[in-house]
Amino acid sequence: MKKIAFILVFMFSFYILSAQTKFTDTRDGNTYKTVTISGITWMVENLKFKPAGGGAFYFDNDTNNVAKYGILYEWNTAVKVCPDGWHLPSGAEFRNLMNNIEKDDAWEKGASGPISFSIQLAGMQDHEGTFTEMDESAYFWTSTEYSKDEAEYFSYLIYNGKAVPDVSRKEDSQDIHGSEKSNKYSVRCVKN
């Protein structure tokens, strides 16, 4: 019996240690925790890479926010900002993530369990330049484009004290239109 218990503890420990790994972005040296959920490897932190040429912004234009919240990107920058070997996830990949995180606490703000997506409530900057919702919500771009001006996004909001993850699916309702590509949202990359 002790042998079986030891094997089970060993296997569980191995699962926890192997489920979350790290990736270092050679472009700037930032290291990101990663997790594999349903066969897809995700960055578990908001991207912090500041590309040359614009399209990337610090919340409240304050570089001190980068370490905790990452950088906010316009969609046209977001689709090409992930490091080599990684890509901006599609709406379908975000829906797969939502369907495969079974533990409610995996969505908790700052959660760090073995299958945690570790939401960072970085807020957003709208197309008019207003920064809002830091520590209240998170918005993430998807690579799914609706039109020349709009794209799909994934959001995570706190509503009545409960976590509410969602993807803006145009097919769900005629009045869902995605988001203006000039809004600035966070980016999580997925391994190719």
C-alpha positions in Angstrom: 0.0 0.0 0.0 2.9 2.4 0.9 4.5 1.6 -2.5 1.2 2.5 -4.4 0.8 5.7 -2.3 4.4 6.7 -3.1 4.0 6.1 -6.8 0.8 8.2 -6.8 2.5 11.0 -5.0 5.4 10.8 -7.3 3.2 10.8 -10.4 1.1 13.8 -9.1 4.3 15.7 -8.3 5.7 15.0 -11.7 2.5 16.2 -13.3 2.6 19.5 -11.4 6.2 20.1 -12.2 5.8 19.2 -15.9 2.5 21.1 -16.4 4.1 24.5 -15.9 7.4 25.4 -17.5 9.1 28.6 -18.6 10.0 30.3 -21.9 12.6 33.1 -22.4 12.0 35.5 -25.2 15.4 36.0 -26.8 14.3 39.4 -28.2 14.3 41.1 -24.8 15.2 38.5 -22.2 11.8 38.4 -20.6 10.9 35.0 -19.1 7.3 33.8 -19.1 5.6 30.9 -17.3 3.8 28.5 -19.6 1.2 25.8 -19.1 -0.1 23.1 -21.4 -3.8 22.7 -21.4 -5.5 20.2 -23.7 -2.4 19.8 -25.7 -1.9 23.6 -26.3 1.0 25.4 -24.6 0.0 28.9 -23.4 2.0 31.8 -22.0 0.6 32.3 -18.5 1.7 35.9 -18.3 0.8 39.0 -20.4 3.4 39.7 -23.1 5.9 42.4 -22.2 7.8 42.8 -25.5 7.9 46.4 -26.8 8.3 46.3 -30.6 9.9 49.1 -32.6 7.4 51.0 -34.7 4.5 51.6 -32.3 1.2 49.9 -31.6 2.3 49.0 -28.1 1.4 51.0 -24.9 2.1 51.0 -21.2 -1.1 51.3 -19.0 -1.4 55.0 -18.1 1.9 55.5 -20.0 3.7 54.3 -16.9 6.6 51.8 -17.5 6.2 50.7 -13.9 3.0 48.8 -14.9 4.8 46.5 -17.3 6.3 44.1 -14.8 2.9 43.2 -13.3 0.5 43.8 -16.2 2.5 43.6 -19.4 2.0 45.8 -22.5 -1.3 46.7 -24.3 -1.3 46.2 -28.0 -3.4 47.4 -31.0 -4.6 44.4 -33.0 -2.4 45.0 -36.0 0.6 44.9 -33.7 -0.8 42.0 -31.6 -1.0 39.6 -34.7 2.7 39.9 -35.3 4.2 40.5 -31.8 4.5 36.9 -30.5 8.1 35.5 -30.5 9.2 33.0 -33.2 7.6 29.6 -32.7 4.6 31.3 -31.0 1.4 32.9 -32.3 -1.6 35.0 -31.3 -4.3 32.5 -30.4 -7.5 32.3 -32.4 -11.0 32.7 -30.9 -11.3 28.9 -31.3 -8.1 28.4 -29.2 -9.5 30.6 -26.4 -12.8 28.7 -26.5 -10.9 25.5 -26.2 -9.0 26.9 -23.2 -12.3 28.0 -21.6 -13.8 24.5 -22.1 -10.8 22.7 -20.7 -10.1 24.6 -17.5 -12.3 22.7 -15.2 -11.3 24.2 -11.8 -13.0 27.5 -11.0 -9.8 28.6 -9.1 -7.8 28.3 -12.3 -9.5 31.5 -13.5 -8.9 33.4 -10.2 -6.9 36.6 -10.3 -3.3 35.7 -9.9 -3.9 32.0 -9.5 -0.8 29.9 -9.9 -1.8 26.3 -9.7 -0.5 23.7 -12.1 -3.2 24.4 -14.7 -3.8 28.1 -14.0 -4.1 30.6 -16.8 -3.2 33.2 -14.2 -5.3 36.2 -15.3 -3.6 39.6 -14.9 -6.3 42.3 -14.8 -4.5 44.7 -17.0 -7.5 46.7 -18.2 -7.4 48.3 -21.6 -7.0 51.5 -23.6 -9.9 52.4 -25.9 -9.6 53.8 -29.4 -10.0 57.3 -27.9 -6.9 56.8 -25.7 -8.7 56.4 -22.3 -7.1 53.8 -20.0 -9.7 51.9 -17.9 -10.5 48.9 -15.8 -7.0 48.0 -14.4 -7.5 45.4 -11.6 -11.1 45.0 -12.7 -10.9 43.2 -16.1 -8.6 41.7 -18.7 -9.0 41.8 -22.4 -6.9 39.7 -24.8 -6.8 39.9 -28.6 -7.4 36.9 -30.7 -6.2 36.5 -34.3 -9.8 36.1 -35.5 -10.6 39.1 -37.7 -14.2 40.2 -38.3 -13.7 43.0 -40.7 -11.0 45.5 -41.7 -11.8 47.5 -38.6 -12.9 44.9 -36.0 -11.5 41.7 -34.4 -12.5 39.1 -31.9 -11.3 39.3 -28.3 -11.4 37.3 -25.1 -12.4 39.0 -21.9 -12.3 38.2 -18.2 -14.4 40.3 -15.9 -15.4 40.3 -12.3 -19.2 40.5 -12.2 -21.0 40.4 -8.8 -17.9 39.0 -7.3 -17.6 36.1 -9.8 -15.1 35.5 -12.5 -16.8 35.7 -16.0 -14.5 34.6 -18.9 -16.0 35.1 -22.4 -15.0 35.3 -26.1 -16.8 37.9 -28.3 -18.3 35.4 -30.8 -20.0 37.1 -33.7 -22.0 33.9 -34.4 -23.6 34.0 -31.0 -25.6 37.1 -31.7 -26.1 39.6 -34.5 -25.3 42.5 -32.3 -21.9 41.2 -31.2 -19.4 43.1 -33.4 -16.0 42.4 -31.9 -13.8 45.3 -31.0 -12.2 48.1 -32.8 -8.7 47.1 -33.8 -7.3 50.4 -32.5 -8.3 49.4 -28.9 -5.3 48.3 -26.9 -5.5 44.9 -25.2 -3.1 42.4 -23.6 -1.6 39.5 -25.6 -1.1 35.9 -24.5 0.9 33.8 -27.0 0.4 30.1 -27.9 3.2 27.8 -29.0 3.0 26.7 -32.6 
